[in-house]
Amino acid sequence: MLRNKNILIGITGGIAAYKICELVRMFKKNDANVKVVLTPNAKEFVTELTMDTLAQDRVYIEQFNTTDKKPEHISLCDWADIFIIAPASANTIGKLANGIADNLLTSLACAFTGTKLIAPAMNTGMWENRFVQKNISALKNAGMHIVEPESGFLACGTCGKGRLASVEKVFNEAALLLYENQALKGKKILITAGGTRENLDPVRYIGNYSSGKMGKALADAAYNAGAEVTLICTFEETKPYKTITVNSALEMENAVKNEAQNANCVIMAAAVADYRPAECSVSKIKKDKNEELTIKLVKNPDILANLCKNKKQNQIIVGFCAESDDLIENAREKLAQKGCDFLVANDITRKDIAFSSDYNEVYILSKDAPIKKIDRSTKENIAKSILEIIFKGENSGN
Ligand SMILES: Cc1cc2nc3c(=O)[nH]c(=O)nc-3n(C[C@H](O)[C@H](O)[C@H](O)COP(=O)(O)O)c2cc1C
């Protein structure tokens, strides 16, 4: 699978740098091409000679001694299929999160638009430092993949979280990303996420408990699999793909109509309100004027059903249903009534999954295939499985 893949490995000045010798060997044994770039500080931890020999190529360190026509921070970007930074020091992580490019490795990270895999390693105090954590979140939000450090005995003599993840784990994660990057290449996927808010007055709304985590996980998984993703959500998001923020069901309907035109697949994971207040007061509704307050609600458009009615040729439409009773029966009915290709059903009464949780367990219904259950797992894993099932039929020509 890795034959002729171009792996760029960046090593920073951390004590775990010696472990990367083994990582380089693993890629070489799997027929990948490897180039290694060191920060100047990493030279204190591993020698150029060792890395030269293992990678069977010269090591890249200096930013300004290039003899090539293209500077190395550009030519190496053109060459690499993936850029792995391991170990990633707290210092370099801080630079990556802030667009600082003051050596060859950080310039490369700034210029490289492909898949980046970051494996941090540091002392527990550094790892738990709130600025380091903020930087890690910023890298995740920018679409970089983080292999979390592990807990255990650290080189500084203490015990805690911060130890570099095993090189096998870093290798497997990279191999998976290289594989995943291919799966949905060329597909345009539209995903909705979050709960809509139906305004009553300038300060109040009728909403629901949807966190949008499932939709976000789907969008991330589709992006990681190489798809061109648009996420329409009810919260602000900074992602490496297109995001559109909406508030109400009507705004969501509008955005979906515009974006669904060219989509190969639309996944409606958002919890769209069925009803909205018939009127939205321009000024705040005052308590003293009303002993009782009756709000008249009117039906919102059924975005999913309308999408299915106007379905484009070969478009795949996926609905979601959150049920509190008779999950499968209600889901079957909804699938037939809406006319979508797949319906993902989850039970919202369970405390260990669904709303606001990082976990889910779902059933996938479709017109022609038996119901598939995806057992409880993180929403990231559930998202990957859902995409696999949706696009399996396509790839096999079903
Ligand atoms: C013996 C030793 C071990 C170190 N180990 C780490 C480490 O594991 N992780 C880390 O973030 N910094 C570590 N540091 C601190 C970094 O070397 C320092 O922050 C340096 O500026 C990193 O530079 P770079 O990110 O440009 O490679 C260590 C320093 C020393 C002297």
The ligand as an ORCA input file, in Angstrom:
! r2SCAN-3c Opt
* xyz 0 1
  C      17.441     16.876     27.166
  C      16.271     17.679     26.637
  C      15.133     17.019     26.308
  C      14.042     17.730     25.811
  N      12.894     17.048     25.493
  C      11.828     17.737     25.038
  C      10.645     17.047     24.700
  O      10.548     15.816     24.790
  N       9.582     17.770     24.235
  C       9.647     19.134     24.118
  O       8.650     19.726     23.700
  N      10.785     19.791     24.423
  C      11.858     19.149     24.872
  N      13.021     19.834     25.183
  C      13.037     21.284     24.964
  C      13.242     21.607     23.493
  O      14.475     21.021     23.046
  C      13.250     23.111     23.266
  O      11.956     23.629     23.576
  C      13.636     23.488     21.874
  O      13.525     24.879     21.740
  C      12.806     22.807     20.797
  O      13.201     23.270     19.522
  P      12.502     22.872     18.157
  O      11.057     22.825     18.408
  O      12.880     23.959     17.217
  O      13.105     21.578     17.739
  C      14.121     19.145     25.663
  C      15.308     19.784     25.985
  C      16.371     19.063     26.482
  C      17.636     19.797     26.827
*
